[in-house]
Every structure is written in C-alpha cells, then in structure tokens.
Amino acid sequence: MKLGRFNIQALLDGTFALDGGQMFGVVPKVLWEQKMIADARNRVRLSLTCLLIQTGTHNVIIETGIGDKFDAKFADIYAVQHPTTLVGELKRCGLEPGDIDVVINTHLHFDHCGWNTRRDGGRTLATFPRARYYVQRGEWEHALRPTERDRASYIEEFFAPAEAQTELLEGCAEIVPGVRVEVFPGHTQHLQAVWVESEGQRALFISDLVPTQAHLAYPWIMSFDLYPLETLANKKRLLPRLAQEGAIVVFPHDPTIAWTKLEQKDGKIIPALVSGLSGMNHS
Ligand SMILES: [Zn+2]
C-alpha cells in the first residue's frame, strides 16, 4: 500500500496461538468466543504481523515475529505455524536481510523480536547485518531482568546477541524522517508504538496496546498487561483521536486484517468500512 511517498506492507511471520483467557483479561469467554473461536485447548489463533516501510531512502521493519529459535515444547504450547516467515516475506518483496537499515521493536516479548537474531552453527548473530535496532532502554533492561509474573514472555537469545547494533531510546524519538516512536505504558512499562507519516497520511503500528480489532473495545485488555489501567487510559486518549484523524491502525496480532481506519459510533470505536484500503486483508 502507498502511504504518501512511502510503501508499506504487512509481512507475516506465520501465526501462533495463546490462551483465550489470557488474551481477553476480564472479558468472559461467553463474550470473546463470539469474536474468536478457541481450539480444543482454549487457544485462539493470532497473526505475527510485522510491517515493512520503504521510505525511498530507508528500508524499515517494525517487529520481527517469533523467529525459529525454539524447541518442540515451545512450538506445542504456542502452536507456531510458519506457512510464511519474515525472511521469506522479505525475499518475496525482493529484499535480503542485508537490505534492511532499521529494525524497530515495540517491546521485546518473544513474539515481537524473534528474527532479531538467527542461529549460525553454535553462535547466535544479528539477522540483519547492516541494520540499527531500536527499542526503549527501559524495555531492554526489564527484558534482561523480568519479574516472576512476566519472565515467560522474554527469551534473551532472541534479542541480546544483537546488542552491538541496538540503540536504546529514552522516550519519543524520530528514527528516520517520517517514522517516529511514542511510548504508551500499559502492556509493558515502556511499550512504544510507531507513527508513520508521509505527505499528510498517517499510520500507527499500535502494537500490543490494541493487539487485534476485538481489543478496540476499551475493557478488552490482555491479562498479560502489567499496568492494565494505563492501557485503558491510553486507549481512551488515543483511539478517538485516530478515528477523528482518519489514521490507519496496524494491528500486531489480528488473524484476519493487517490494518484498518477507525470510526466512533455510539461511543464505541469500531473498524471503519473504507473501500480502497488494498492490502488490508491477510491473504
Ligand atoms: Zn504480542
């Protein structure tokens, strides 16, 4: 899809599945199962959506999926399916890992930074040899020392071996012209979303502040969130503004659509039915 002068594309690193109860927090299953079907082990299938932005001067990717550095037990728990991988999707776009200039991770949970690194024989190296990687300093430090409550979400091998190429950010920052990050505490304390802007058009990679379109409803907040009331406050502040501005919202885990515009109807934020948003559906 064109966004002003930029080209943006959703790249799928396949799918995984999470417990439906964890995914919808205080929302009872009788409600959430109307939106997403659970499997026999109560899991819902989610996309691992990454975003490629080609600005004309830089190739930027937001998130790197779940990668392939996990064992059979992990693959069973999270039901990882890889009909496509991030690296394969890049190839389809005519790009090699060496063509990527910038990698932005919204946070360092294992489903967002998997391909930051790759195994090569006995070593683990940065997957994108020329890229600078950007993450919030607070997130990096927390990822190395998570609490008992969230340590299952972090796998050091996924991100730490790329440390020499990593820039640790302190709050909002412009990464390249037209691409900037803004911190929205809630899911983690230092979660950053990514604004992409060109010629008056705006998109927001909203990350796990709103992981799927079902989570546009204010109280639909994952039980993973460390600070759910901050997630709530940020959603109430941000979503009406996105609807008003006609910004495109890119979801990290929606199983059916990569992005949508929003509208506000009877006080609720819902996906807007806009034709011409080509590339919206995951094919
Ligand atoms: Zn996630």
Boltz pocket constraint, residues with backbone or C-beta under 6 A from the ligand:
constraints:
  - pocket:
      binder: B
      contacts: [[A, 109], [A, 111], [A, 112], [A, 208], [A, 211], [A, 252], [A, 253]]
      max_distance: 6.0
